[in-house]
Amino acid sequence: MPIRPEVDQVCIIDWHVHPFRADRWFEIWLPAAERALAFGATSWTITRSIEDPLAFRQTIVWRDRADFERYWASDEVSAIRQDALKYYNKPMLPAWHTLVAADSALTPVEAGEEALAGEANGG
């Protein structure tokens, strides 16, 4: 990975969803996660814990933390967050990290296809 003069900021949001509501939460929240790129994020992921399937981690990489603030406070994301409110435990606060190294062999589509295949096979 080439070294860039700017430092990427990584926002991590841990979501703990109420029992029997994980799939519905994900269905509601996915459009909000996808909107991050429109606000300046360079990438995003949502992962689900294998040990605790009610625990999700959203990771968003930003060049500027102010872009996250615009994203999080936007009317669209605020409305989706309000719709999802009854599905997760509160409080939920972002944690910030600095990206120090990264690489990827999979495109997001490939990664998503693998995850869906695991669910279809009982995973």
Phi, psi and omega per residue, in radians:
M1 nan 2.202 3.127
P2 -1.200 2.563 3.112
I3 -1.436 2.260 3.135
R4 -1.933 2.613 3.135
P5 -1.161 -0.569 3.113
E6 -1.394 2.679 -3.131
V7 -1.903 2.123 3.117
D8 -1.286 2.404 3.100
Q9 -1.780 2.257 -3.108
V10 -1.902 2.090 3.115
C11 -1.712 2.206 3.125
I12 -2.063 2.179 3.121
I13 -2.109 2.059 3.091
D14 -1.663 2.108 3.135
W15 -1.869 2.264 3.003
H16 -2.045 1.973 -2.967
V17 -1.616 2.609 3.091
H18 -1.147 2.604 3.116
P19 -0.951 2.489 3.104
F20 1.174 0.224 -3.110
R21 -2.181 0.097 -3.051
A22 -1.080 -0.808 -3.119
D23 -1.123 -0.705 3.126
R24 -1.162 -0.744 3.089
W25 -1.005 -0.838 -3.120
F26 -1.055 -0.742 3.126
E27 -1.049 -0.707 3.136
I28 -1.280 -0.758 -2.988
W29 -1.403 -0.461 -3.070
L30 -0.901 -0.808 3.112
P31 -1.033 -0.594 3.099
A32 -1.189 -0.738 3.110
A33 -1.066 -0.744 -3.121
E34 -1.133 -0.480 -3.128
R35 -1.226 -0.292 -3.089
A36 -0.966 -0.669 -3.133
L37 -1.091 -0.593 3.132
A38 -1.198 -0.314 -3.139
F39 -1.778 0.125 3.053
G40 1.926 -0.010 3.082
A41 -1.149 2.587 3.108
T42 -1.649 -0.358 3.053
S43 -2.895 2.860 3.053
W44 -2.675 2.698 3.029
T45 -2.534 2.721 2.902
I46 -2.240 2.205 3.081
T47 -2.059 2.730 3.135
R48 -2.141 2.308 -3.118
S49 -1.149 2.380 3.061
I50 -1.297 -0.741 -3.117
E51 -1.245 -0.585 -3.133
D52 -2.299 1.577 -3.066
P53 -1.142 -0.041 3.040
L54 -1.593 -0.078 -3.113
A55 -1.796 2.148 3.091
F56 -2.075 2.594 3.045
R57 -2.219 2.134 3.069
Q58 -1.785 2.244 3.120
T59 -2.139 2.227 -3.125
I60 -2.277 2.279 3.129
V61 -1.774 2.226 -3.111
W62 -2.178 2.551 2.979
R63 -1.439 -0.483 -3.090
D64 -2.415 2.168 -3.111
R65 -1.083 -0.471 3.111
A66 -1.087 -0.546 3.083
D67 -1.116 -0.674 3.063
F68 -1.068 -0.768 -3.124
E69 -1.054 -0.714 3.083
R70 -1.113 -0.765 3.123
Y71 -1.057 -0.915 -3.035
W72 -1.130 -0.608 -3.116
A73 -1.586 -0.067 -3.103
S74 -1.083 2.649 3.136
D75 -1.009 -0.737 -3.089
E76 -1.123 -0.882 -3.102
V77 -1.230 -0.647 3.081
S78 -1.063 -0.732 3.130
A79 -1.146 -0.735 3.116
I80 -1.160 -0.709 3.105
R81 -1.057 -0.689 3.099
Q82 -1.127 -0.715 3.104
D83 -1.121 -0.596 -3.094
A84 -1.482 -0.170 -2.999
L85 -0.920 -0.696 -3.063
K86 -1.347 -0.047 -3.077
Y87 -1.795 -0.173 -3.097
Y88 -2.306 2.767 3.119
N89 -1.386 2.487 3.111
K90 -1.914 2.791 -0.039
P91 -1.429 2.787 -3.129
M92 -2.330 1.991 -3.112
L93 -2.166 2.448 3.088
P94 -1.201 2.530 2.990
A95 -1.939 2.543 -3.072
W96 -1.996 2.401 3.086
H97 -2.296 2.844 3.007
T98 -1.829 2.282 3.120
L99 -1.266 2.098 -3.129
V100 -1.932 -0.373 3.083
A101 -2.829 2.575 3.123
A102 -2.829 2.709 3.037
D103 -2.869 2.831 3.123
S104 -2.737 2.416 3.072
A105 -1.840 -0.311 -3.113
L106 -1.846 2.511 2.957
T107 -1.425 2.789 3.119
P108 -0.986 -0.626 -3.142
V109 -1.123 -0.780 3.126
E110 -1.101 -0.736 -3.141
A111 -1.099 -0.752 3.116
G112 -1.126 -0.687 3.109
E113 -1.111 -0.696 3.107
E114 -1.122 -0.736 -3.138
A115 -1.128 -0.742 3.119
L116 -1.153 -0.646 3.105
A117 -1.120 -0.665 3.101
G118 -1.117 -0.703 3.109
E119 -1.155 -0.695 3.140
A120 -1.145 -0.498 -3.131
N121 -1.633 0.256 3.100
G122 1.606 0.099 -3.096
G123 -1.506 nan nan
